[in-house]
C-alpha cells in the first residue's frame, strides 16, 4: 500500500514539475481530496526531492548506479508510453535508495540486549550484531565507518575500492575493501578473525599491526598493548550466531568471559589457573556443563558461595 501511494505521489510530482495538463491537474485535485494521506505523501515526495537536489554529484551518481542495479532504465521507457509515468517510476526508485543512504549519512547508533540484529547498509554490506553489543555506523562520501563500542559483530562487506570499510574497536582500526570477518571488543580485549578476504589492522595512531588473511585471528590486549596471532578453523568464527561457543586453545579466563557475555555470571578465577588452555564447544547457556568438564580435565575445584563461584586448584 505504501509503495502504491508513493508511486502515485511521485507521478503527480513529476506531472507538476513538467507542467500539469488540464486532465492531470483535475486528477491530482481529486486524488488529494480522496484521503488526507494522499496530500501528506505528495508533500513527503516534495521534501525528499528537495533534499536529493542538495546532494553532491558523487552521491547522486552512486544512487543512480544503485537504481540501475535494480531495474534497467531503458525498459521503463519501453513499457511506458508517457514520459511522466516513466520519470515518476525513476523518481520512486531514486528516492527509495536515497532514503537508505540518508539513514546512514547521519551517525546511527545500535544497542542490542537479548537478541541479535542484522543491519543492511546502502551498498548491500551487512552487519550482524550479537547480543549485548553497541555500535555506531556512519556512511560518508569517501568511506564506510563503524565504531564497535562493545560486543561482537560479523561483517560481510561489499567490495568498493573507492570507499574503504573501517571498523574502530578499542584502540584498533580495522580496514578492508571487501571481505567477511568478525570483530569482538569487550573486557579490554579486541579480536579480529577473517572468514574471507584480507583485513589490515592498525592502532588508533595509524601504526600498522598486521594484515590478516582467511583463517587468521588477531588478539589485542588494550591494557598492556600486547598482540598475538594464530590460525583458527573458519567454521568456528562467529559461531555465536548459531548459539554456540567454540574454544580453540583459549585461556580459561577468556572462555569464562565469553560465557559472561551471554549470562549474568559471578565467576572469579585463581590467578595461577587463568591461563589454562581450553578447547571444545558449548551452547552459550551451558556454563554448568563447561564447569563440570573443566574439573574432569584439570585438577580444579569450583567453590560456590551464595551466587558467586570461584575456580581454584585442588589442594
N, C-alpha and C positions, 0 to 999 in steps of 0.2 A: 504493500500500500504506500509506504513511504517513498519507494523508488518511483512508482507511478506518479505520485504527486510532484516529486522533484522533476520528473520528465516534463510534466505539464507546465510547471512554473518556468523551467528553462526554455521551453518552446515559446511561451509568451514573452519572456525576457528578450529572446532573440528577435522575435517579431517587433517588439518595441524599439530595440536598438536599430533595426534596419528600417523602421518606419511602418507603423500599422497600416494595413489596408482597411477600408471600412468594415469588411466582414470580420477581419481579425480583431479590430477594436471592439466590435459588438460581442464577439465570442469571449473576449477577455473580460469584459464587464459582467457578462452573465456568469462566467466561471468564478469571478471574485465574490459575487453575491450569493453563490450557492452554499459557501461554507467559509467561516472566518479563517479556517486553517489554510485555505487557498491563498488569501492575501498574505498571510504570515509566511507561507512557503515562497511566494514571489519576492517578498522583502528579504528573505534569507538568501535567495539566489543573487539578488542585487548586492547585498553586503559581501558575499563570497567573491563575486565578480570584481568588486572594488578592491578587496584585499589582494586578489590574484593579480590585478593590474599593477600593484606596487612591488611585486616580486622582481628580483634581478633576472636578467636574461638567462643566466646559467640555470637557475632554479626552474624557470619556465620550461627550458629545454628538457630538463630531467622529467618534468611532469608530462610533457608531450611524449617523450620516449616511453614512459610507463604506460600511457594511454595506448600507444601503438602496440605494446606487448599484449594488450587485452583485446584489441579489435583493429582490423585494417581500415584505415581511413577511407580508402577508395571504395570499399564495399558499402560504406554508409551512403555514399552519394549514388551508387548504382541502384541501391534498394529504395531510395527516397527521391522522388521527383522534385520536391520543393526544397530550396536552399534552407529555409527557416527550420524545417524539420531536421535536416541533416546537421545543421550547425548546432541546434539545440541538443542533439544527441552527443555531439563532441563536447559541448559545454558541460553536460551532466558528467561525462567521464572525467574531464579535466578537473572540475570542482570536487568530484569524489576523491580523486587521487590527491588533490591539494589538501583536502580535509585531513587525510592521513599524514601528509607531510607537516601540516601546521601543528598537529598534536605533538610532534617531536622537535620542531624548531624551538619550542619553549621547553625548558627542562621539565621532565616528567618524573615524578617520584613514585616508587612502588614499595610496598611493605607487606610481605606475606606473613601469616601466622601458622595456621594448621594445615594449609593446603598449598600446593604448588600453583604457579601461574605462568602461562606462556604468553609472551609479548611478541607481536609481529611488527617489525619495523617497515618503513615505507619501501625499502629496497628488497623486501621479502626475506631479509635475515630474521632469524628467530632467537629469542632468549627465553630459556626455561628457568624460572626462579624456584629454588627449593623452599621448603618451609622455613620460617624464621629468617627471612632474607630481606635486606633493604638495598635498593639500588636507585640511582638517578640516571636517566637517559636523555641525551641531547643529540640532535641531528642537525648538522650545520652544512654550509656550502662546501667546505673542504675536508670534513672528517665526520665520522660517526663515533660518538664518545659515550661511554658508560662508566659510572662510578659505582663499584660494588662496595657499599659501605660495610656490609656484614652479611655472612651467609654463603650460599653456594649458587652458582649459575652455570648452565650449559648453553654454549653459544654455537649457532650454526650460521656462519657469516657468508653472505653472498659476495662474490668477487667484484671488486671495484678498485682498480689501481689508482684512480684519481681521488678516491676518498677512503683513506685508511680507517680501520676499525680499532679503536683504542679503549682498553679497559683499565681503569685505575682501581687498584686494590691495595690497601695499606700503603706501604712505601714503594710499591711497584707499579710500573706501566707495562701493559701487555699490548703489543701492536701486531695486527695482522692485516692482510689484504682480502683474504677469503679462506676460511677453514672451519673446522669443527673442534671445539675444545671446551674444557671445564676450568672454572676458577673457583677456589674456596678462599674465604677471608674471615677468620674468626680466631679467638684465643691467641692473638699475637702471632698468627701464622698465615702465610699466603701460599697456596699451592696452585700450580698450573699444570694440567695434563692434556696432551694432544691426542685426539682421535684421528684427525686427518689434516693434512696441510702443514704449514710452517708458521711458528709463532716466535716472535722476538720479545724478550723480556729485558727491561731496564729499570734502574732505580728512578725515583721521582726527580733526581738530579740529572737524569739523562745518561747515567753511566751504564753501558751495556753489561748484562749479566750472562745471558745465554740465548742461543737460538735452538728452539725445540722442534723436533720432527715427530712423526707418528710413533706413539707408544712411549714417549719421553715424559717424565714428570719432574718439575722443579718445586722444591720446598724452600721457603724463606722464612726464617725466624725474625720478626720485626723488632724484637727486643735486643738481640745481640748481633743482628745483621748477618747471620750465618746462612749459607745456601748449600743445598745438596741436590744432586741429580741422580735419577735412577730410571730403569726401564719398568714399565707396568703393562700387564695384559690389557689390550684395548677394550675387551669385553667388560673389564672391571671398572672402567672410567664412568663416573656419574651413575653408578648402579642404584643410587638413591631414588632415581626416577621410577624404579620398579619396587621401591620399598625395601631394598637390600643394601647392607653394608658389607663391602668386600675388603678385607685387610690383606695386604701383601707385604710382609716384612715391615709392619708398622710397629711403633713403640706402644707399650701398654697405655701410657698416658694419652697418646693421640687417638688410640682406639676408644678409650673411655670418653674423650672429648667428642668423638663422633656420636656416641650414644646420647650424650648430654644435649646434643643439638636437637634431638627428637623427643626427649623425655626430660621432665624435671627431676634430675637426679642429684643427690648429695653424696658424692663418692670422692674420697681422697685416697692417695696412694703414697706408700712409704717411698722416700726419695731413692733408696737403694734398688727398687724394682721398677721405677718409672720407665726405664728404657728396655725392659724385657721385650723380645721380639714376638709379634703376634701376626698370625696368618689364619685365614678362614673366612667364612661368610655367614652372616646372621641377618635376620629381619631387624628392622630398626627398633622394634619393640621387644626384642629378645635379649635384653641385658641380663636377665636371670640365667638364661641358657649359656650366655657368654661367661658369666662368672663361674658357673659350675664347670665348664670346660677348662677355664683358667686354672682352677685348683687341682684339676687332674693332670694338666701338662706340667705345671710348676709347683714347687713346694711353697705354696702360698695359702694364706688363710684370710677369709673375709669376716671381719668383725662388724657386728651390727649393733648400733646404739640408737634407739628411737628410730628416726627416719634417715639416719646417716650411716654410711658404710665406709669402712677403712680396710684397704688391702695391704697386707704386710707379709713378710717372710715368716714361715713357721719357725718357732723356737726349737 
